[in-house]
């Protein structure tokens, strides 16, 4: 009976042929975005870029050919597009032209210049007033859905001296933490969920804290390393972007009322 059934399934599979699937057109892609409820997000991003371009034009902020060339070379190095063939293949994969690619780099440079123009002089004062927000922490976590499961993990850590990494691989429901044995990266304190940031305020390196309840579930977190707050280049970029995004939101809200 099993042999007959297997033979029938094999014959059916041989008779069945997959239809030809042609490359998606621009109309197909837009239709997919609408069905996936992502069109609003894409539209907002497009409006954001249009606003940046409009403001840069009003303020006479521009990008020189030399600046565009340097940024293009940096982009190719970062994406390992070291030769013409690799670059052409990448452009084809992205379904864009050289002009599309150059325009994307140009808009990114204009946005960077606009941030600096508007808020460059405000970075130091903002940092001094919000210094604690720019402390960074290397963090591991185990995320579970139910409180009893959280208590089991805590008990295993504290009473059985179990491996945090092994418990994360076995129990964590967070994709990133599960795949990386609990480690979720180096984060700014201000970017963490408020409940976690509050719980970590007095935590020591190597200490496991939790369970902490958030909208995502129950977290058991461990501080791997604290990094002192310092106004380095990455922190400066973070502050500029934060101030810029707040300002853009205010501008958009104001324009909606006019």
N, C-alpha and C positions, 0 to 999 in steps of 0.2 A: 504493500500500500504506500509506504513512504517513498519507495523507488518510483512508483507510478506518478505520485504527486510531484516529486522532484523533476521528473521528466516533463510533465505538463507545464510546470513553471518555467523550465528552461526553454521549451518550445515557444511559450508565450513571449518570453523575453526576446527571443530571436526574431519573432514576427513583429515586435514593437520597435519602431524607429523614432528617434527624437526629431522633432521639427527643426528646421534650420532657424537659427536665431541671428538676425542681422544686428549690426551695431546700432545702438540707441541714437536717435536723432535728438536735436535740441528740444524739439517738441515732446519727445518721449521723456527726456530728463525733467523738463518742467512739469509734465503730468505726474511723474513719480514723486517729485518734491511736494506737489499739491496733495497727492494721496497719502504721503508720509507725514503730512502736517508740518513740513519744514519750510514752506514757502515764506512764512512770516519772518522767520529767522534770517533767511537769505535776503529778503526785501529790506529788513532793518539794517543789515550789513551794507547793502548797496546804498541806502540812504545816508548812512554814516560816512561812506567814502565820498559821496557827492557833496556832503556838507563840508568835509575837510577840504576838498578841491575848491569849493566856492569861497571859503574863508581865506585860503592861501592866495587866491587870486585877488581878493580885496586887499590883503595885507602885502601884496607884491612879494610873496615868498615863492621862490622857484628853485629848481634843481639844475645844476650845470651838467653839461655832457660828461665832464671829467668825474663828477660825483656819481653819475649814473653808471659810468664804466667801472669805477671802483666797486660799487655796490653789486653790479652784475658779476664781476670776477669773484667777489666774496661768496655770492650765492652759489656759483658753480662749484667752488671749492667745497663749500659746506654740503652740497648735494652730490659730490663726486662726479660732476659733469666736466671731466677734465679734457675732453676732446670734442670735436664737432659732431662725431657720430653719436656719442653719448647724449649730447645736448639735443640733437634732432630727435633721437629716440624718446627722450623725456618729454619734449614738446608734443610729439605725436601721442604719447600715452596720456598726457594731460588734455589733449584736444585743443591746444591753443597755438597761436602763432607767435613768432618772435616779438611782434609788436604788442600782443597781449601780455607777454611775459615782461617786457620792458616797462609797459604801463603799470603793471602791478608793483614793480620795484620802485618806479617813480612815485606812486601814491604812498608807498611805505616811507620813502624818504621825506616826502612833503609832510606826512603826519608827524614824523620825528622832529622835523624843523619847527612845525607849528607848536608842538608840546614845549619845546625849548623856548620858543618866542614868548609863549603865554605864561609859562610857569617856571622857567629856569631859575629866576631870581627868588622864587618862593620855596625852593626845595629845602634849603638849610633850616629855615624857620619851621617848616612843617615837620622836618625830622626831629628837631629839638623838642617840639611840642608833643610828638607822638613816638618817642624813641622806643618804648616798650613794644609797639606794634611791629617793629622791624627786627626783633629778636628772631632767630631761626632755630629750628629744632629738627634733628634727625629722628624720625619717628617710626615705630613699628606698631601694628595693631592687629587685633583679631575682632572681627565683626560677626556677631550672631544675631538671630532674630528674636530668640526667646530668653527671658531672664533665667530660667532654670539652666539652660545651656551655658549662659554666661557664668553662673556660679560654679558650674562644673569645671570650666576652663580656669577660673580663678583658683579653685581648690587644687587643681592639678599643678598650677604654677607655684603656689605658696606652700602646699603641704606635701606634694610629691616631687617637687623640684623638677618638673617636666620641662622639656625644651619648648621655648616660645615658638621657635621656627616650626617644629613638628606639629604643635597644636594649631598653628595658623594654617598649615597645609591640610590638616584634617578637618578643622571646624570653620574657618573663616568663610563668610559669604561674600566678602568684598573681593572682586576679581583681582585687583592689583595686589592686595595683601596676601591672597591665597597663592597667587603665582610666584610671589617673591618671598615666601616664607615669613610673611608678616610685615616686611619692610615696605613703607609707603613713600619714602623719600625725605628730602629736606624741605621744610615748609616754613613760611612766615607765620608767626603766631596769629597775626590778624587775619590770615586766610583760612584758619581752622574754624570748624563749627564752634559757636560760642561756648557750648557746654564742655567741649574738649579743651578749649583754650583756658577756661576757668579752672578745670581740674588739674591742668598741667602747671599752673602758676607757681606752685611750690615743689614740683616734682624733681627728684634727683636723677642723675644719669644712672641707667640700669634698673630703675624702679618701675614696676608694673602698676598701673592705676586702673581702677574700674571695679565693677562694670559702670560705664557712663551711658545713660540713655539719651539718644537723640532721635530725630525723625527717621533715621536709617535703621535703628535697632539698638543693640547694646555693644559698646566698644570696651575692649580691654587694651590699653595702650602702654607702650614702654618707651621711655626716653632713651635713645641711643647716645645722643650727644647734644649739648647745648652750644650754640654759637653766639658770641656776644654781638650786640647791636653795633654796627659800624656803617658809616655812610660811604660805602664803596660804590663802584659803578653800577652793579646790579641793583642795589638798593635805590640808588638815584633814579634808575630807569623805572623801577617799581613805583616810586613816588610820583614821578612825572606822569606815568600812565594812569595812576589812580586819580590824580587831580584833573587830568585831561578828560577821563571818562565821566567824572562827576559833572564837569563843566559842559561837556557835550550833551549829557542828559538834560541839564537845565536849559540849554539852548533849544533843544528839540521840543521840550515841554512848552517853552515860551512861544515857539513858532506855532505850535498846535492851537494855542489860545488866540492867536492873532488872526 
